[in-house]
Amino acid sequence: MAEWVQEGETAPDFALKSDRGTEVKLSELRGKPVVLYFYPKDDTPGCTKEACAFRDAFDKFVAAGVTIFGVSRDPAPSHLAFMKKYTLPFPLVPDPSGAAGCCRGGYRRGRRARRLRSRSGSP
């Protein structure tokens, strides 16, 4: 498996379609405050807790100008059901091949890494 992207390094680019049908291209988000979080599977206890934490703080992120995306290997129909069940207000991005997450260690179970930064500090 590829190494984790270290703080200060530029993450490799990727382009994926979100559950809403729009393309999410990392290179187009550079320079903007973004939370891109990777999780192993929709509707599992840890992933649900993490998604709901982002949901509960969503207004603070929006006020700080931060865009949130969740990425997992689950297909769009699974993402849509997960979003509906927990009223998630941000896009979830299917990565069925694991291409986006593999370079970031994003789908390793039991190991979480989160760095949330914005220009004005943490929301």
N, C-alpha and C positions, 0 to 999 in steps of 0.2 A: 504494500500500500504506500502511496505517496506520503511524503512528510506533511505535517501540519504547516499551514502558512503562519509564519511568525509575525509578531507585532511589528509594524513598520514596513513589512514586505508588501508588494503589490500582488493581490490574488490573481490567479489565472482567469482570463475572461471566459464567460459562457453565455449562451443564449438559449432560453427555454420558454415555452408557452406557459403562462399562468393558468389557473383554473378558470379565469375570466376570459381566456382567449387572447390576451395581450402578451406580447413578447417582453420578457425580462432579460435585458442584456447588461451584464455587469459593467462593461466599459462605458455604457451610457449613464451609469449612476455615479461614476467616479467624481469626487469633489463635492458630492451631496451627502448629507447625513442619512445613512441607511442602516437598518438592522436587518441582516440576512442571517437567519438562524436555520440550522440543519437539525433534523430530528429523524429517528429511525422509522416511526410508524404512527399513522393516525389512530386516535381513540385508544391509546394505551395510557396507563396511569401517569407515567412521568412526562410523556409528550403532551398529554392533556393539561397537566398542571402548568407546564411551560407555556403552552399556547394561551391558556386562560390568564396567566400572569401578564403576558403582552396585551391581551384584550383589556384587562382591568386597568392597565396603565396607558391605553391607547390615546386617550385625550391629551395626556402629558406629552407623548411622543409627537402627536400632530401639532400641538402648540409650539414645540421646539423645532418643527419643520422636518421631522424624521419620518421616513417611509419604512414600513416593516414588510418583510416577505418571509414566509416559512417555506422550507424546501425539504421534501422527502421523496422516497422512491414510489410512494403510493400514486395510483392513477387519479386523474381529475375527478371521476365520480366519487371516489373515496374522500378526496379533499372536500368536495361540495357537501357531502353528508356530515363530515366532521365540522365544517364551518357552520352549517345550519344547526347542528345539535348544540354547539357551544357559542353560537352567535359571534363568530370571529369576524371582525371588521376589516381584516387585511387579507391580501391574496396569499394563497398557498400554491406553490409551484411544483408540479410533478417533475421528477428527475428519474424516470424509469431505468435508465442505464447506469445511474449513479455517477455520471460524468462530472457533474458540478460538485458533488459532495466528496468524491474520492480524493481530490487534491487538497481538501481541507480537513480530512479526518472526520467529516461531518456525520457519518452514519455509524460510527462505532458505539455500540451499546455500553452503558455504564461509565462513559467518559464524556463529560460535558465541558466545553470551553465557551465562555461568553465574554466578549469585550464590547461593551456598549459605550460608544463615545459620540459626541456631537460637538459642534463648534462651541456651543455655550455650556458644555458639561452634560452630565447625565440628566435626562428629563425626570 
